[in-house]
Amino acid sequence: MKIRALRVLVGLALAVAGMYVLYERIEAPQTQVLGPTLVHGRGHVVALTFDDGPNPFVTPGVLDTLERERIRATFFVVGRAARAHPALLVRMAADGDEIENHTDDHAHLNALLSQAAIDREIDDAAAAIVAATGKSPRFLRPPFGARDRAAIDAARARGYTVVTWSAMLGDAPSGETDAAATVAGLLPEIHDGAIIVLHDGDQGRDTRGGRTYEAQAAVTLIHALKTRGYRFLTIAELART
């Protein structure tokens, strides 16, 4: 009996592991299984994108960097943060940066139990962006890259293109030295047409820690990409390549 019970437990564990691997493959940023997703463009260009803001402790430094480097980026903003800090969205728009939808509460869309909940996450974030800038977003990046057919259909019904990424900067909460190291680790993942993710916030929260190194990381990354001859586009521009 003990051996049989052990075999059952092992079988269940293997089944769960297999389902998790399958889920990870389906949810991978580059997959198109669930519906069309923008992952990269063409040409010797990149799109620099920032998720999870705006954040009063991080976003101003990122905007300073972009302005100084004469680069326009795309910000996938969280609705609750946009409502809390509309002036930062106004500055993004004035600088020529693109402002797009990252849901209202940084929700894992696959975990929501109803279509109405998915719709609210998308629509409330869009309303916050329109209230601050007068412009409607055209692209949706689901938090964590999590998307299922219901989320894809909700986005398409609103005229959105769903965007994931080609490369993402990892966490380096210890400071600038770690930020430089993570940028060095990121560079081999960047190729022509890449969509690159950094973060200027912490899931829409007004926290100081966790992402404060990103402004310096952005400087390091931009300089490295300029050295390699890359041109910087917004997501809307990249989508047309």
Secondary structure, DSSP 8 states (H G I E B T S, - for coil): -HHHHHHHHHHHHHHHHHHHHHHHHHHSTT--TTS--B-B-SSSEEEEEEES---TTTHHHHHHHHHHHT---EEEE-HHHHHH-HHHHHHHHHHT-EEEE--SS---GGG--SHHHHHHHHHHHHHHHHHHHS----EE--GGG---HHHHHHHHHTT-EEB--SEE----TT-HHHHHHHHHHHGGG--TTEEEEEESSBTTB--SSSSTTHHHHHHHHHHHHHHTT-EEE-HHHHHT-
